[in-house]
Amino acid sequence: MPLTPEEPQIHESAQGPRVTSAASRTAQTPRPVPGPRPAAVPRPGRPGPSPAAASRAGVAPRPAPPAQRAPQATPGPVPATPTAPSVSAAVPQIQLIPASAEGALDAAEEAVDLLLDTGRAPGDILVLTAGDPHPWAAHELSFGEAAYWALHDAGDDVFYADAAQVKRAAGRPVVVFAANGGPAGATAAALPAALARAGALLIVCGDPQQINSVLGTGV
């Protein structure tokens, strides 16, 4: 519906009151009163002018002042799309259990028992040995390589592997590394790979001086 045009108004506060004397009105020559103008013919498809607009035929209606226009909704800031955290940016916690090469395997077994007692699922744990293989790994390998790695792929139990096979083993939330001897440099070669496969926690059982020299930090 078109807005009704408004007559311009002059406030007294802006220009002051206008005083018109009777003498001045009589002195002026009266102007002829124009007759009524015909109403504008509406265009096809558009509504006709309002009665007030018809009396002012031929005068284009002025747009409404800003105060009378319908306010337009101002779009708010677009929220930023949350970014998923990068898995590679997560750094696992490292825990060191001091042990000799002869006692590292027993210390690893105690760590696994403690993890299971505190609610860790067996499939969350990977045990790696730098020296002699764990007895469970030797037992499972006696059934053949295919059956042994099938247990690894199933992921529903603690998996024991030699550190030399760490590159084939998939990552798990917790990795327990037993530095129980082995060839020279076996721990130094396998420990960084074990750290890379630990999702949340790496437990290292071995000589603290040797472990710190490999990881480059005190744990």
C-alpha positions in Angstrom: 0.0 0.0 0.0 1.6 3.4 -1.0 2.5 5.7 1.8 0.3 8.9 2.1 2.5 11.9 1.3 2.9 14.4 4.1 2.6 18.2 3.8 5.8 20.0 4.8 5.6 21.3 8.3 7.5 24.2 9.7 7.8 24.2 13.5 7.6 27.4 15.4 10.7 26.4 17.3 12.7 26.6 14.1 11.4 29.8 12.4 9.2 31.4 15.1 5.5 32.1 14.9 4.2 33.8 11.8 2.1 36.9 12.4 -0.1 38.1 9.6 -2.0 41.3 10.0 -5.5 41.8 8.6 -4.3 44.8 6.6 -1.6 42.9 4.8 -4.2 40.2 3.9 -6.6 42.8 2.4 -3.9 44.5 0.5 -3.0 41.4 -1.5 -4.8 40.6 -4.7 -6.9 37.5 -4.2 -5.7 34.7 -6.4 -8.3 32.6 -8.3 -9.1 29.3 -6.7 -8.2 26.5 -9.0 -10.8 23.9 -9.7 -10.4 20.3 -8.6 -7.9 18.3 -10.7 -9.0 14.9 -12.1 -7.6 11.9 -10.3 -4.7 10.2 -11.9 -5.6 7.1 -13.8 -3.8 4.1 -12.2 -1.5 2.0 -14.3 -2.4 -1.6 -15.1 -1.3 -3.9 -12.4 -0.6 -1.2 -9.8 -3.0 0.1 -7.1 -4.7 3.5 -7.6 -3.7 6.5 -5.6 -5.1 7.1 -2.1 -7.7 9.9 -1.6 -5.0 12.2 -0.2 -2.8 11.5 -3.2 -5.8 12.1 -5.6 -6.2 15.6 -4.3 -2.5 16.2 -5.2 -2.7 14.8 -8.7 0.4 15.2 -10.7 2.7 15.5 -7.7 4.9 12.4 -7.1 4.6 11.1 -3.6 7.7 11.7 -1.5 9.4 8.7 0.2 8.7 8.4 3.8 11.3 9.9 6.2 13.8 7.5 7.6 12.0 7.4 10.9 8.9 6.0 9.3 10.5 3.4 7.1 10.4 -0.2 8.2 13.7 -1.1 9.8 15.7 -3.7 7.9 17.3 -6.5 9.8 21.0 -6.2 10.0 22.7 -9.5 9.4 24.8 -10.5 12.4 28.3 -11.9 12.2 28.6 -15.3 10.6 29.9 -17.7 13.2 33.2 -19.3 12.3 33.0 -23.0 11.3 34.6 -25.0 14.1 37.8 -26.7 13.0 38.3 -30.3 13.9 41.5 -30.8 16.0 44.4 -32.4 14.2 45.3 -35.9 15.4 48.9 -35.4 14.5 49.1 -32.3 16.8 48.3 -34.5 19.9 51.4 -35.3 21.9 51.2 -38.5 24.0 52.2 -38.5 27.6 55.4 -40.3 28.4 55.8 -42.3 31.6 59.1 -43.9 32.6 59.4 -46.9 34.9 63.0 -47.4 35.9 64.1 -51.0 35.3 67.2 -53.0 34.3 67.3 -54.8 31.0 66.6 -58.1 33.0 63.6 -56.6 34.8 62.1 -54.5 32.0 59.8 -57.3 30.8 58.4 -57.8 34.3 57.9 -54.1 34.8 56.0 -54.0 31.5 53.7 -56.8 32.6 53.0 -55.0 35.8 52.1 -51.9 33.8 49.7 -53.8 31.6 48.0 -55.3 34.7 47.6 -51.9 36.2 46.2 -50.5 33.0 43.6 -53.2 32.8 42.7 -52.8 36.5 42.0 -49.1 36.0 39.6 -49.7 33.1 41.7 -49.7 30.0 40.3 -52.1 27.3 42.7 -54.9 26.3 42.5 -53.8 22.7 43.9 -50.3 23.6 47.3 -51.7 24.6 50.3 -52.6 22.5 53.4 -54.1 24.1 56.8 -53.8 22.4 60.0 -55.5 23.4 63.5 -54.5 22.3 65.2 -57.8 23.3 63.7 -61.2 23.7 60.0 -61.5 22.5 57.3 -61.6 25.1 56.2 -65.2 25.9 52.7 -64.5 24.5 54.2 -63.3 21.3 56.3 -66.4 20.9 53.2 -68.6 21.7 51.0 -66.9 19.1 53.8 -67.0 16.4 53.9 -70.7 16.8 50.6 -70.9 15.0 52.1 -69.0 12.0 52.5 -65.4 10.9 49.0 -65.2 9.4 47.2 -66.2 12.6 49.5 -64.0 14.6 48.8 -60.8 12.6 45.1 -61.7 12.4 45.0 -61.2 16.2 46.6 -57.8 15.7 44.1 -56.8 13.1 41.2 -57.9 15.3 42.3 -55.4 17.9 40.3 -57.0 20.8 43.2 -58.0 23.0 46.6 -56.9 24.2 49.0 -57.4 21.4 52.7 -58.3 22.0 55.3 -57.6 19.2 59.0 -57.4 18.8 60.4 -53.9 18.4 61.8 -54.9 15.0 58.1 -55.3 13.9 57.0 -51.9 15.2 56.5 -50.4 11.8 54.0 -53.1 10.9 52.0 -52.7 14.1 49.2 -50.2 14.0 48.9 -47.4 16.6 46.9 -47.8 19.8 46.0 -45.5 22.6 48.6 -47.0 25.0 52.0 -48.4 24.0 54.2 -50.2 26.6 57.9 -50.4 25.6 60.2 -52.8 27.4 63.9 -52.0 26.8 64.9 -55.5 27.7 68.3 -55.7 26.0 68.6 -56.8 22.4 71.0 -55.8 19.7 73.0 -52.6 20.1 70.9 -49.6 19.1 67.7 -51.6 19.1 66.1 -49.3 21.7 67.3 -46.1 20.0 65.9 -47.3 16.7 62.5 -48.6 17.9 61.6 -46.1 20.7 60.8 -43.1 18.3 58.5 -45.4 16.3 56.8 -46.6 19.5 56.2 -43.0 20.5 54.6 -42.3 17.1 52.2 -45.1 17.6 51.1 -44.1 21.1 47.8 -42.2 20.9 47.6 -41.0 24.5 50.3 -42.7 26.6 53.7 -44.2 26.2 55.1 -46.3 29.1 58.8 -47.0 28.8 60.3 -49.6 31.1 64.1 -49.4 31.1 67.2 -47.5 32.1 66.3 -43.8 32.6 69.7 -42.5 31.2 69.3 -44.5 28.0 65.7 -43.6 27.5 66.3 -39.9 28.1 69.2 -39.9 25.7 67.0 -41.4 23.0 64.0 -39.2 23.5 66.0 -36.1 24.1 64.0 -35.1 27.1 63.8 -36.0 30.8 60.9 -38.3 31.6 
